[in-house]
Amino acid sequence: MSDYYRGKTAVITGGASGVGRSLAFALGRAGAKIVIGDVDASAMTAIGEDLSSAGIDHQICRCDVTDVTSLQALLDSALTAFEQVDFVFANAGIGAGEAGAMWDFSDKDWQWCFNVNVWGAVNSIRVFMPYLVTRSEPTHMVITGSGNGAYMVLPDAPIYTASKAAVQTITENLHYQVQGAGLPIKVSALFPGPHIVDTGLFNSGRVRPEEFAKETTGNESGINSVDDMKRMADEFGFELKTTHPDEVAEMALAKLPGGEFWLHTLTEDHEAKIRRRADMIINSTIPVPESVI
Ligand SMILES: NC(=O)c1ccc[n+]([C@@H]2O[C@H](COP(=O)([O-])OP(=O)(O)OC[C@H]3O[C@@H](n4cnc5c(N)ncnc54)[C@H](O)[C@@H]3O)[C@@H](O)[C@H]2O)c1
């Protein structure tokens, strides 16, 4: 497996934290050169120092995935530094921190989440695909989605869920188009999990731009970290299972050489939820919500 990555270059958006950070180290340890694009200045400084300490060849760029020009600059700087790009991980994403009734959310809540999660994926496709189609060797375009939206509709985060439903259809369509065109590009959908992954996603407000500042008050979730979720779960008498982002990276890197589309780890519980959803649609039964655990 490790030879598959040796000497290759991987661009990772949202690579300064969480799943992206774990991907950077796993790929770097497997011999890849790493290019990270992110908007979080302090996290970018930290990962730059840590990659240097680990002896991993890398470049860190400020890149906002909501801006095509910024993504183009990321590609250009990767090509200048390492001459080619073999893996693109369109991974940047945010949780809008929504809670309460969706009719109380402001347009800024929807716009910020769709800008990063949906337009971030679209912009990454528009910038990186025209480069990848010029390559005759196999390359990979990996888009990070979420089971919440792709396979099921969990009721607690409607904006996030809607954005990730869109990301799934975009990723699947990209795969069909690449396959139809007979290109040597492998498209994959990465689903961090199987449990809630212990990352900064639940504190995405730290990178929320001023122009999309939260306008509504009184419907905050009260959750700003996985620890908050664990505490809340504890209050309701159940244990919240979590996954370390390193496990997600290891899973993805094990599956990519085989050209797999679905980069996920499904539990029996996930499979049951997916079957219930399919049955509900086929049998036209009234939807009932699934729980996040
Ligand atoms: N944590 C989970 O349980 C979970 C589950 C399913 C899917 N995901 C997805 O995994 C991906 C990675 O998130 P994570 O969980 O590692 O969270 P994270 O917050 O630790 O990492 C996300 C990174 O994206 C960056 N980012 C935010 N806005 C950006 C922008 N406009 N341009 C560039 N970078 C930006 C952040 O600065 C951060 O470094 C996201 O797409 C997320 O939706 C996470």
The ligand as an SDF file (V2000), in Angstrom:
LIG
                    3D

 44 48  0  0  0  0  0  0  0  0999 V2000
  -16.1390   15.2040   12.1730 N   0  0  0  0  0  0  0  0  0  0  0  0
  -17.0850   14.3830   11.7170 C   0  0  0  0  0  0  0  0  0  0  0  0
  -17.7200   13.6170   12.4790 O   0  0  0  0  0  0  0  0  0  0  0  0
  -17.4220   14.3670   10.2520 C   0  0  0  0  0  0  0  0  0  0  0  0
  -18.3790   13.4480    9.8070 C   0  0  0  0  0  0  0  0  0  0  0  0
  -18.6990   13.4230    8.4560 C   0  0  0  0  0  0  0  0  0  0  0  0
  -18.0710   14.2940    7.5810 C   0  0  0  0  0  0  0  0  0  0  0  0
  -17.1400   15.1960    8.0350 N   0  0  0  0  0  0  0  0  0  0  0  0
  -16.4990   16.0810    7.0510 C   0  0  0  0  0  0  0  0  0  0  0  0
  -15.0770   15.9800    7.1470 O   0  0  0  0  0  0  0  0  0  0  0  0
  -14.5040   17.1480    6.5520 C   0  0  0  0  0  0  0  0  0  0  0  0
  -13.3700   17.6520    7.4310 C   0  0  0  0  0  0  0  0  0  0  0  0
  -13.9290   18.1920    8.6320 O   0  0  0  0  0  0  0  0  0  0  0  0
  -13.3530   17.8230   10.0700 P   0  0  0  0  0  0  0  0  0  0  0  0
  -14.3660   16.9950   10.7460 O   0  0  0  0  0  0  0  0  0  0  0  0
  -11.9640   17.3450    9.9840 O   0  0  0  0  0  0  0  0  0  0  0  0
  -13.4290   19.2750   10.7600 O   0  0  0  0  0  0  0  0  0  0  0  0
  -12.2700   20.3180   11.1370 P   0  0  0  0  0  0  0  0  0  0  0  0
  -12.9680   21.5600   11.5280 O   0  0  0  0  0  0  0  0  0  0  0  0
  -11.3290   19.7090   12.1090 O   0  0  0  0  0  0  0  0  0  0  0  0
  -11.5050   20.5350    9.7540 O   0  0  0  0  0  0  0  0  0  0  0  0
  -12.0750   21.2820    8.7010 C   0  0  0  0  0  0  0  0  0  0  0  0
  -11.0180   22.2010    8.1130 C   0  0  0  0  0  0  0  0  0  0  0  0
  -11.6250   22.9570    7.0350 O   0  0  0  0  0  0  0  0  0  0  0  0
  -11.1130   24.2860    7.1330 C   0  0  0  0  0  0  0  0  0  0  0  0
  -12.0030   25.2300    6.4330 N   0  0  0  0  0  0  0  0  0  0  0  0
  -13.1920   25.7550    6.8470 C   0  0  0  0  0  0  0  0  0  0  0  0
  -13.6550   26.6400    5.9500 N   0  0  0  0  0  0  0  0  0  0  0  0
  -12.7630   26.6550    4.9270 C   0  0  0  0  0  0  0  0  0  0  0  0
  -12.6790   27.3590    3.7020 C   0  0  0  0  0  0  0  0  0  0  0  0
  -13.6240   28.2570    3.3430 N   0  0  0  0  0  0  0  0  0  0  0  0
  -11.6260   27.1250    2.8730 N   0  0  0  0  0  0  0  0  0  0  0  0
  -10.6450   26.2510    3.2440 C   0  0  0  0  0  0  0  0  0  0  0  0
  -10.6600   25.5680    4.3990 N   0  0  0  0  0  0  0  0  0  0  0  0
  -11.6980   25.7530    5.2290 C   0  0  0  0  0  0  0  0  0  0  0  0
  -11.0180   24.5560    8.6220 C   0  0  0  0  0  0  0  0  0  0  0  0
  -10.1630   25.6450    8.9230 O   0  0  0  0  0  0  0  0  0  0  0  0
  -10.4810   23.2090    9.1220 C   0  0  0  0  0  0  0  0  0  0  0  0
   -9.0640   23.1960    9.1260 O   0  0  0  0  0  0  0  0  0  0  0  0
  -15.6460   18.1400    6.3630 C   0  0  0  0  0  0  0  0  0  0  0  0
  -16.0360   18.1520    4.9900 O   0  0  0  0  0  0  0  0  0  0  0  0
  -16.7480   17.5680    7.2200 C   0  0  0  0  0  0  0  0  0  0  0  0
  -18.0240   17.9590    6.7890 O   0  0  0  0  0  0  0  0  0  0  0  0
  -16.7910   15.2350    9.3420 C   0  0  0  0  0  0  0  0  0  0  0  0
  1  2  1  0
  2  3  2  0
  2  4  1  0
  4  5  1  0
  4 44  2  0
  5  6  2  0
  6  7  1  0
  7  8  2  0
  8  9  1  0
  8 44  1  0
  9 10  1  0
  9 42  1  0
 10 11  1  0
 11 12  1  0
 11 40  1  0
 12 13  1  0
 13 14  1  0
 14 15  2  0
 14 16  1  0
 14 17  1  0
 17 18  1  0
 18 19  2  0
 18 20  1  0
 18 21  1  0
 21 22  1  0
 22 23  1  0
 23 24  1  0
 23 38  1  0
 24 25  1  0
 25 26  1  0
 25 36  1  0
 26 27  1  0
 26 35  1  0
 27 28  2  0
 28 29  1  0
 29 30  1  0
 29 35  2  0
 30 31  1  0
 30 32  2  0
 32 33  1  0
 33 34  2  0
 34 35  1  0
 36 37  1  0
 36 38  1  0
 38 39  1  0
 40 41  1  0
 40 42  1  0
 42 43  1  0
M  CHG  2   8   1  16  -1
M  END
$$$$
